[in-house]
Amino acid sequence: GINAEYGGKKDSEKTKCVGIIIPKQTGTNSSCVETEQGTEERGTLMVQYDLFPIGWIHTHPHPHGLFLSSIDMHMQYTEQAGNPDSVAIVISYQTGRAELGVFQMTEYGMSEIQRCNSMAASHPSPANSTHHLHDGKNLYQKTALQKSSHKVRVFDLRNS
């Protein structure tokens, strides 16, 4: 898997993604973790280019599909608590094809994850439920990004 953070800048009333940072990370075909050095380098780059975090991107290998896992929901909670507009982008891939999903925690989901004390806790998701529901309410929802023609710089720090 691959994990990346994207940074933005305010332009009038809109937030634009201007950079995608792929930090040093370790992983397997089903998980990925940013290294301590990756965290430091990503933070330095965000300050250097005056970016603020507006979300994160990660991959799900086929056949997992597009959803937020329990761990993903905790990650998105952290991102969204710092920036309510933050989104999680999930890319599910297989040879010759990729699908993209954009998600945000619901208000209900934010309160449920805030009360949770274990990132390993099993929250309902399509992997273990037909819906991402808890007590009949959505923990997260699909959302959309607005397309733009501005350039986005990719900082791939994995081999630096």
N, C-alpha and C positions, 0 to 999 in steps of 0.2 A: 504494500500500500504506500501511498504518498500523502503527506500532510503539508499544508501551506497556509499562511496567514495573508490576508490582503489588507493593504493600508489605503486610507483615503484622505481627501482634503475637501473642505467645504468650499463650494463655489456658489455664491449668492445663498439660496436656500437649499440647494441640492448637495448631496454628498457624492463625490465621484471616487471610484476606485482608480488609483493611479499607480499602484504597485502590488505585485504578488511576490511574496518572500517565501522561498522554499528553504527551510533551515536544515542544518545537519540533523540527521535522524537515524534511528535504527528501526528495523522492522522485519516482518515476515510477510508472507503472502496474504495474511489476514489481520495484521495489526501494525501500527506504526507509532513510535514515540520520539519526540524531539529530544535531542541530547542537551545536556547542560550548556555546552559550548554553543549549540544551535540557538538556545534561548537567549544567551548573552549577545550573540552576533545579530540576531533578529531585532532585539531591543536597541542596539547601537544603530542599526540601519534605520529603524523607525524614527529615532531622534535626529539622525543626520539628514534625512529627507523630509523632516517635519510631517510625518504621517501619523494618523491615529488608527487603531484597529477597527475595521468595519465588518470583519467576519473571517471565516476560515473555509478551507476547501479540503476535502479528503476523498479517497477512493474506496469503493466497495467492489471487491472482485465478483465476477459472475459466479454463482447465480444469486447473490445476496440481494440485489435490487436497490431501489431508492427508498430509504427510510433513515430515521435516526435511531441508533441502538441506544441502550441504556447509558453506555459510556459517552456516546455522542450527545445525548441530552444533557448530561452533566457539563460537558465542554461548552455546549451552546448556552446553557444557563450562565456560566461564567462570562462568556463573551457578551451576552445580551444584558446581564446585570450591569456591565460597564458601559454599554452602548445599546439602548433599546432598539435601534435600527439594525443591529448586527444580524447577519444571516449565515446559515451553514449551507454550503454547497456540497452536494454529494454527487460523485461521478461513479456510475456503475458501468464497468467495462467488460467486454469480451472481445475476442479477436474480430477485428473489422467493424465493431459497433460500440458506441458509448451512449449512455443516457445521462441526463443531468437533472437533478432535483434541487430546489432552493427551499429552505425551511426556516421557520422561526418558532420558538416556544410560544404557546398561548399564555395568557395571564394565569390560567389555572395550572398549566404545566410549570410555569416559573415558581408558583407557590408550592407545588408538590415537590419539585427538585430541591428547593430551598430547605424544606423540612427533612429531606433525605440525608442520612449521614454516611452513606456508603456508595461510592462510585460504582462498585461492583453489584449493587442491588439490581434486581431484574424488574425494569419498568416495562409495561406492555409496549410492544412494537410489532410491526408486521412479521417479524421473525418468530414471535411466540403468541401472536394474536391476529385476528383478521383486521383489527383496527388499532390505531395508536391511542386507545382509550383507557381511562382509569375512572371508575365510578361513572361510566357513561359519558365522560367529558374528554375532549382532545387534549393531549399533552403538548402536541406541536401541530403545526399546519404548514401546508405548502404555500409559498408566496412567489412573487415574480420580481425579476430585475428589469430595470428600464435600460434598453439598449442605448449605446452612445458611440460616437465616432472618435472619441479622444483616445490617445495612445495610453497603453498600460505597460509599464516596465516590469520585467520579470527578473528577480534577483535569485539565482539558483546558487545557494551557499553550500550545497551538499559536498562539493569537491574542492572548496576553497581552502 
